[in-house]
Amino acid sequence: MITTYAVLSEGLEKHFGTVHALRGLDLAVAQGTVCGLLGPNGAGKTTAVRLLTTLLRPDGGSARVAGHDLVRDPAAVRRRIGVTGQYASVDGDLTGRQNLRLFARLHRVRGPAGRTDELLERFGLTEAAGRKASTYSGGMRRRLDLAASLIRRPDVLFLDEPTTGLDPSSRNHIWQAVRELKADGTTVLLTTQYLEEADQLADDIALMDRGRVAHTGSPADLKALIGSYAEAVVADGDALSVAAGVLDQLTGSRPVFDRERNAVGVVTTDPTLTLPRLVRELDAAGVPLLDASLRPPTLDDVFLRLTGEPGNSKELAA
């Protein structure tokens, strides 16, 4: 079976003075899939999106988006893509309906009124369509922004941290919209700081580090790279360092603290480590144990292990 790629880059480079933001980006996003672009701060994610959406010109390498060369035919690329950035781009002085009709006219969409009403209904904004966007909640503005990026029915949609700062309900609205877009055949390239979001939505993940794609694969493939996650929850914070020492001795991995829960854990590929053994060793060290677990890793664990950076709610042991 021949795979058709909606986004395909080879050796993309970009530097700003002496700073090399991208050091040979190789990325392949299959048509009709959701690809999560993850990485620590400074990994080059935003620069990659700005290049692939023609906002920046690469200093080296090549790329094709929606079948068009990024450098030789940027206008054709722009006609085939939609972009939703980290911050809503809608006009607060216009109503929701006026915003979408403005985008429709700018893009010369046929039947702008019908397309506007269709998107307002799709994103649950019909009742608020006559209100100024400045009166919308953060979640509503993000939904309106996403609707605006879909006004032309793009082949490829770039979402740059679309749910940052949203409450769980608003985030779920965006997630459902992404799933529906994929079902309609739209290719989505998603950058996000929420690893749960990538786990929920992405068919494949490209994990960036220092301007390159360091690892690629499905969420399950990446989790399989690092083994299991062993965790101990203790009765008080004073016991955390003792539990961390036990985990370090058992696995040779660097412990990660979750101080809000009085928990400490490690990723491990040791097949001989079992839950009974973990409990026995903690008990022998006098750790006041409340709970212990040995489970498959999350994407937070993958992120920590493969990039050396902590996840959202965790910190490395000193």
C-alpha positions as CSV (number, residue, x, y, z in Angstrom):
1,M,0.0,0.0,0.0
2,I,1.4,3.4,-1.1
3,T,1.2,6.1,1.6
4,T,0.3,9.6,0.5
5,Y,1.9,12.3,2.6
6,A,0.1,15.6,3.2
7,V,3.3,17.0,4.8
8,L,6.8,15.8,3.8
9,S,10.0,17.6,4.8
10,E,13.6,16.6,4.3
11,G,16.5,18.3,6.1
12,L,14.7,21.6,6.8
13,E,17.0,24.1,8.4
14,K,16.4,27.5,9.9
15,H,18.7,29.7,11.9
16,F,18.4,33.1,13.4
17,G,21.8,34.6,13.6
18,T,23.9,32.1,15.5
19,V,20.9,30.2,16.8
20,H,20.0,27.1,14.9
21,A,16.3,26.6,15.5
22,L,16.0,23.7,13.0
23,R,18.9,21.4,12.3
24,G,17.6,19.1,9.6
25,L,13.9,18.5,10.2
26,D,12.6,15.2,8.6
27,L,8.8,14.9,9.0
28,A,6.3,12.8,7.2
29,V,2.5,13.2,7.9
30,A,0.2,10.7,6.2
31,Q,-2.9,12.1,4.5
32,G,-6.0,12.0,6.6
33,T,-4.2,11.5,10.0
34,V,-3.5,13.6,13.1
35,C,0.2,14.1,13.8
36,G,1.2,15.4,17.2
37,L,4.4,17.5,17.2
38,L,5.9,17.4,20.7
39,G,9.0,18.6,22.3
40,P,10.5,20.7,25.2
41,N,10.6,24.5,25.0
42,G,13.1,25.5,22.4
43,A,12.9,22.2,20.5
44,G,11.8,24.1,17.3
45,K,8.1,23.2,17.1
46,T,6.8,26.7,16.5
47,T,9.6,27.4,14.0
48,A,8.7,24.2,12.2
49,V,5.0,25.3,12.0
50,R,5.9,28.8,10.7
51,L,8.1,27.2,8.0
52,L,5.5,24.7,6.9
53,T,2.8,27.4,6.7
54,T,5.0,29.7,4.6
55,L,5.4,32.3,7.3
56,L,9.2,31.8,7.2
57,R,11.5,30.7,4.4
58,P,13.8,27.8,5.2
59,D,17.6,28.2,5.0
60,G,18.0,24.6,3.8
61,G,16.3,21.4,3.0
62,S,12.9,21.0,1.2
63,A,9.3,20.3,2.0
64,R,6.0,19.7,0.3
65,V,2.6,20.5,1.9
66,A,-0.6,19.3,0.3
67,G,1.4,18.3,-2.8
68,H,3.1,21.7,-3.3
69,D,6.7,22.8,-2.9
70,L,7.1,25.1,0.1
71,V,9.6,27.4,-1.6
72,R,8.7,27.2,-5.3
73,D,5.0,27.5,-4.8
74,P,4.1,29.0,-1.4
75,A,0.9,30.6,-2.7
76,A,-0.5,27.2,-3.7
77,V,0.4,25.9,-0.2
78,R,-1.5,28.7,1.4
79,R,-4.5,28.0,-0.6
80,R,-4.6,24.4,0.7
81,I,-4.0,24.9,4.4
82,G,-5.7,26.4,7.5
83,V,-3.9,27.7,10.5
84,T,-5.0,28.2,14.1
85,G,-2.3,29.8,16.3
86,Q,-1.8,30.0,20.0
87,Y,-3.9,33.1,20.3
88,A,-7.3,33.8,18.8
89,S,-7.1,36.0,15.7
90,V,-10.7,37.1,15.5
91,D,-11.8,40.7,15.7
92,G,-13.5,41.4,19.1
93,D,-15.4,44.4,17.7
94,L,-17.2,42.1,15.2
95,T,-19.9,39.6,16.0
96,G,-19.2,35.9,15.6
97,R,-21.2,35.8,12.3
98,Q,-19.4,38.9,11.0
99,N,-16.0,37.5,11.7
100,L,-16.7,34.3,9.7
101,R,-18.3,36.2,6.8
102,L,-15.3,38.5,6.7
103,F,-13.0,35.5,6.4
104,A,-15.3,34.0,3.8
105,R,-15.1,37.1,1.7
106,L,-11.3,37.4,2.0
107,H,-11.0,33.8,0.8
108,R,-13.6,34.3,-1.9
109,V,-15.7,31.4,-0.6
110,R,-18.8,30.7,-2.6
111,G,-22.0,31.0,-0.6
112,P,-20.4,32.8,2.4
113,A,-23.6,33.1,4.4
114,G,-24.4,29.4,4.1
115,R,-20.8,28.4,5.0
116,T,-20.8,30.8,8.0
117,D,-24.1,29.3,9.3
118,E,-22.8,25.8,8.9
119,L,-19.6,26.5,10.9
120,L,-21.5,28.4,13.6
121,E,-23.7,25.4,14.1
122,R,-20.9,22.9,14.0
123,F,-19.0,24.7,16.8
124,G,-22.0,25.4,18.9
125,L,-21.9,29.2,18.4
126,T,-25.3,29.8,16.7
127,E,-26.9,31.3,19.7
128,A,-24.0,33.6,20.3
129,A,-23.5,34.5,16.6
130,G,-25.0,38.0,17.0
131,R,-22.8,39.0,19.9
132,K,-19.5,40.7,19.7
133,A,-16.5,38.3,19.9
134,S,-15.1,40.4,22.7
135,T,-18.0,39.1,24.9
136,Y,-17.1,35.5,24.2
137,S,-15.4,33.2,26.8
138,G,-11.9,32.0,26.0
139,G,-13.2,28.6,24.9
140,M,-15.8,30.3,22.6
141,R,-13.1,32.5,21.0
142,R,-10.9,29.5,20.3
143,R,-13.9,27.7,18.7
144,L,-14.6,30.7,16.6
145,D,-10.9,31.0,15.6
146,L,-10.9,27.3,14.6
147,A,-14.1,27.8,12.6
148,A,-12.4,30.7,10.8
149,S,-9.5,28.5,9.8
150,L,-11.9,26.0,8.3
151,I,-13.8,28.5,6.2
152,R,-12.1,27.2,3.0
153,R,-12.2,23.5,3.9
154,P,-8.4,23.1,4.0
155,D,-6.6,19.9,3.1
156,V,-4.1,20.4,5.9
157,L,-4.9,22.1,9.2
158,F,-2.1,23.4,11.5
159,L,-3.1,23.7,15.2
160,D,-0.5,25.4,17.3
161,E,-1.4,24.7,21.0
162,P,-5.1,25.2,20.3
163,T,-6.3,24.4,23.9
164,T,-3.8,26.4,26.0
165,G,-5.6,27.9,29.0
166,L,-9.0,26.4,28.2
167,D,-11.2,24.7,30.8
168,P,-11.8,20.9,30.4
169,S,-15.2,21.5,28.8
170,S,-13.9,23.8,26.2
171,R,-10.9,21.6,25.6
172,N,-13.3,18.7,24.9
173,H,-15.1,20.7,22.3
174,I,-11.8,21.3,20.5
175,W,-10.9,17.6,20.8
176,Q,-14.2,16.5,19.3
177,A,-13.8,19.0,16.4
178,V,-10.3,17.5,15.6
179,R,-11.8,14.0,15.6
180,E,-14.6,15.1,13.2
181,L,-12.0,16.8,10.9
182,K,-10.0,13.6,10.7
183,A,-13.2,11.6,10.0
184,D,-13.8,14.1,7.1
185,G,-10.3,13.4,5.7
186,T,-8.5,16.5,6.8
187,T,-4.9,16.1,7.8
188,V,-4.1,17.8,11.2
189,L,-0.6,18.8,12.5
190,L,-1.0,19.5,16.1
191,T,1.5,21.0,18.5
192,T,0.6,20.9,22.1
193,Q,2.0,21.2,25.6
194,Y,-0.6,18.7,26.9
195,L,0.7,15.2,26.5
196,E,-2.8,13.7,27.3
197,E,-4.1,15.7,24.3
198,A,-1.6,14.1,21.9
199,D,-2.3,10.7,23.4
200,Q,-6.1,11.2,22.8
201,L,-5.9,12.6,19.3
202,A,-2.7,11.7,17.5
203,D,-2.3,8.7,15.2
204,D,1.4,9.4,15.1
205,I,3.8,11.5,17.2
206,A,7.0,13.3,16.1
207,L,9.0,14.0,19.2
208,M,11.3,17.0,18.6
209,D,14.6,17.7,20.4
210,R,17.2,20.4,19.6
211,G,15.8,21.2,16.2
212,R,15.3,17.7,14.9
213,V,12.8,14.9,15.0
214,A,14.3,12.5,17.6
215,H,11.6,9.8,17.7
216,T,8.5,9.0,15.7
217,G,5.7,6.5,16.1
218,S,2.2,6.0,17.4
219,P,1.7,6.7,21.1
220,A,1.7,3.0,21.8
221,D,5.0,2.6,19.8
222,L,6.7,5.3,21.8
223,K,5.5,4.0,25.1
224,A,6.9,0.6,24.3
225,L,10.3,2.1,23.9
226,I,10.7,2.8,27.6
227,G,9.2,-0.2,29.4
228,S,7.1,0.4,32.6
229,Y,6.6,3.1,35.2
230,A,7.1,2.2,38.9
231,E,5.6,4.6,41.5
232,A,5.4,4.8,45.2
233,V,2.9,7.1,47.1
234,V,4.0,7.7,50.7
235,A,2.4,9.0,53.9
236,D,4.5,12.1,54.2
237,G,6.9,14.3,52.2
238,D,9.8,13.4,54.4
239,A,9.7,9.8,53.1
240,L,9.9,10.8,49.5
241,S,13.7,10.9,49.4
242,V,14.0,7.4,51.0
243,A,11.5,6.0,48.5
244,A,13.4,7.7,45.7
245,G,16.6,6.1,46.8
246,V,15.0,2.6,46.8
247,L,13.6,3.2,43.2
248,D,17.0,4.5,42.1
249,Q,18.7,1.4,43.5
250,L,16.2,-1.0,42.0
251,T,16.2,0.5,38.4
252,G,19.2,2.8,38.0
253,S,16.8,5.4,36.7
254,R,16.4,9.0,37.8
255,P,13.4,9.4,40.1
256,V,10.6,11.9,39.3
257,F,8.7,13.6,42.1
258,D,5.0,14.5,42.2
259,R,5.0,16.4,45.5
260,E,1.3,17.3,45.4
261,R,0.6,13.6,45.8
262,N,3.6,12.7,47.9
263,A,4.6,10.3,45.1
264,V,7.9,9.4,43.4
265,G,8.3,7.2,40.3
266,V,10.8,6.0,37.7
267,V,10.7,4.6,34.2
268,T,12.3,1.2,33.9
269,T,13.0,-1.5,31.3
270,D,13.9,-4.1,33.9
271,P,11.7,-7.2,33.2
272,T,12.6,-8.7,36.5
273,L,11.0,-5.9,38.5
274,T,7.6,-7.0,39.9
275,L,5.1,-5.2,42.1
276,P,5.6,-7.6,45.1
277,R,9.4,-7.0,44.9
278,L,8.9,-3.3,44.7
279,V,6.6,-3.3,47.8
280,R,9.1,-5.6,49.8
281,E,12.0,-3.3,49.1
282,L,10.1,-0.2,50.1
283,D,8.9,-1.9,53.3
284,A,12.4,-3.1,54.1
285,A,13.6,0.5,53.9
286,G,11.0,1.7,56.3
287,V,9.0,3.7,53.8
288,P,5.4,4.5,55.1
289,L,3.8,3.3,51.9
290,L,0.2,4.3,51.0
291,D,0.2,2.8,47.5
292,A,2.6,1.3,44.9
293,S,2.1,0.6,41.3
294,L,3.9,-0.8,38.3
295,R,2.1,0.2,35.1
296,P,2.6,0.9,31.4
297,P,4.1,4.4,30.8
298,T,2.2,7.5,29.9
299,L,3.3,10.0,27.3
300,D,4.6,12.1,30.2
301,D,7.0,9.3,31.0
302,V,8.0,9.0,27.3
303,F,8.6,12.7,27.2
304,L,10.7,12.6,30.3
305,R,12.8,9.6,29.2
306,L,13.4,10.5,25.6
307,T,14.0,14.3,26.0
308,G,15.3,14.6,29.5
309,E,12.6,17.1,30.2
310,P,9.9,16.8,33.0
311,G,6.2,16.6,32.1
312,N,3.6,19.1,33.1
313,S,3.1,18.1,36.7
314,K,6.3,16.5,37.6
315,E,9.8,17.5,38.5
316,L,13.1,15.7,38.4
317,A,14.8,14.7,41.5
318,A,17.7,16.9,42.5
